[in-house]
Amino acid sequence: MNVKRFVAAAAATAAIIGLAATSPAVAQTEPTTSAPTEPTTPAPTEPTTPAPTEPTTPAPTESTTSAPTEPTTSALAEPDPGEGAIRQRYGAMSAAEKAQVGEPAGAEVVADEGLRWQDFTHARFYWTPDTGVTVVRGMIYLGFLERGGHDELGVPITDELASSGGGRYSDFLTRDGVIHSAIYWSTRTGAHLVVGPILEHFRELGEDARFGYPATDTRLTPDAFGAYNHFLTPDAQHENASIYWTQPSGANAVRGAIRDKWAATGWERGPLGYPVTDELSTPDGVGRYNQFNGDGRFPAGIVWSPRTGAHSVQGVIAQRYLELSGPAGVLGYPTTDELGTPDGRGRYNHFTGTGGASVYWTPQTGAHEVYGGIRARWSQLGWERSYLGYPVTGEHDIPQGRASEFENGYVEWHRDTGAVVDFPKN
């Protein structure tokens, strides 16, 4: 009997004793005697022979004794919660299931009223009031013990189950109900822990059948601002997908060529920062992209297409790119990462745009797009090293056609003749 039951039983016994002590007693009467009378001398009478009378004896009275009472004992204690449940679960298993878990390897441990467990050769059985008996076994069981068992991960809330991609997993929940996790196992990657929002998003993305097999445990990022797992996609030979989580942006997936480009920039420690979207399809259905949180002031992204590969845009150039509708707009897909200009003053990206397109930025001029025939003319003159310098406006309408203004001049495209002309400012 545990302490709580002992205290409850002691309280019940005390109540019984108290009830007996306060029961009413049978009322008693005081003994009475006849009042004394003065002695009298009887008047003389003739002697008579008294008529014989039958001898009398006092009428027998039934002896009374207290009615016998049944002996009382404390009520039989009920079994403790969960008592025998593990034994019953094991006894109900088939021969094949018993072979998987092995023989009992120790006595059942009662941690408290809400937790019991028992080790077997290849498994551990758990009982809680909420889950009943669950079993963690095999390689997942070993991984569970390596990661601190129920002290760290909590108790299993499922038996070992088959994942969508042919692996195996068990779910766990800390005893305070706060942290939900799972250990996934596959022949390709072994057993790895996936925790909290990353686990939820992994399942939303199709688990190991569609997204990949966990190839690492959930880990904190070096700056401790986020957490991540790396994955091995079903058709890959090395880690090529990840899910990253931060409190502001939640869990987002990065994979393939976009992930490779992000890794080359320094992961979340680089200029792109953390992903704030999953990998998404571009509006034309040709390309793919992820957005990132950049420096916290301006956005960043990596855009991929079969023709151009994966390239990054960031900062003020990325903001302008988004304002112009990104891959669906006049600029098209990036063909370079953001690069520095030869004079060290500015930054730029080139894009596919009709006839070629670019966005150039300097601290003095801001970020402006230049494309088509006007860009071709500027390129012929020597880009920003020409007398024109950097663009100070985007391409815009004029009565004759289209124009861009530069620091030291203009380039115009004339609609009626198709001519492209440049000239300095007065």
C-alpha positions, 0 to 999 in steps of 0.5 A: 500500500502506498503512502496516500492509501495508508493515510486514507485508511488511517483516517477511516479507522480514526473515524470509526473509533471516534464514532464508537466513543460518542455512541449513547449508553443504555440508561440506568435506573437508581435502586429503590427500597420499600418505605419503612413501616412501624412494627405492629403486634398482630391481634391474637387469633385462633390457631388455624392450620393454613391450607396447604399451598403448592410450593412456588418457585420464582418464574424463570426469566430468560437470561439476556446477553448482548447480541453478538456482533460481527468482528469488524476489520478495515475494508480490504484495500483496492489494488493500486492503480495500474497494478497488474496491467503490464503483466496482463499486456505481456500475457496477451501478446502473441508468441511473435510479439513476445519474441520482439520484446523478450523476457522480463529483465527486472521487477516492475517499478512503481514510480508513483500513482501515475507511472509504472514501468518494467524492463524486458530484454528488448523493450520497456513497458510503461503504464500511466492512467492516460495511456494505459500500457504502451511499449517502446522496443528495439532500436527505438528503445535503445535510442530512447534510453540513450536520450535519457528515457522518461526523465528527459523525453517523458513516457511513450504515448504510442506503441512502435508504429509504421511510418508512411515511408517504411520506417518505424516510430514511437511518440513521447510526451513529457509528464507535464504535457508540454513537449511532444516528440518522436523517435524515428528509425529507418535502415538508412539513417538509424534512430533520431529524435524529432521534437515539437513544432518541427515534428508537427511540420515534418508530418504535415509535409508527408513524413518520410514518404514525401519529405525524408528520413530524419538524419539528425536529432533536433538540435539548437542552432549555434546562436540558440535562436532556433532549432533544426533537423536535417533529413535524407529525402527518399531518393537522395544519398546524403542529407539534402533537406532541413526543417528550421524553427524559430519562435517568430517564424515557426517551422519551415523546410528548405531542400535541394539546390536552394538548401545547398545555396543557403548552406554556401552562404553560411546557413542562418549565420549568413546574410540570408538569416532563417527561412520564413517560408517553406520551399514554394512554387513560383507563379509560372510553375517553372521555378522554386523559392524560399524567403528568409528573414535577412537582416531583420530590416529587409527581406532575402530569398533564394530563387531556383529554376532549371535554366538558372539554378539557385541564386540569392537576393537580399536587402534593398535589392530583394525588396525592389525585386519583390516590389516588381513581382519577383520571378513573375515580374519584368526582372524574371529569375536571378542569374547571379547572387548579389555581388559587389561592383568593381568600384566597391561602391555598389551592389547588384544582381543580374536577372533573366528579364526580357533582353537582360535585366539588373538591379543596382544599388548604392547608399547614395542612389538606392536600388533601381532596375534597368533592363532591355535596350536601355540596359544594353546601351548602358552595358556598351558604355561600361556600366557604372564605370561609364560617364553615366554612373549608377541609375537613380530611377527605374525605367519609366515612361516618357512621351517618346517611349521609355527612359532611365535616369543615371547620376550623370545622364539619361538613356532613352528608348524611342518608340517610333524609331526603336533607337536607344540614345544616351546623353549627359545631364546639362 
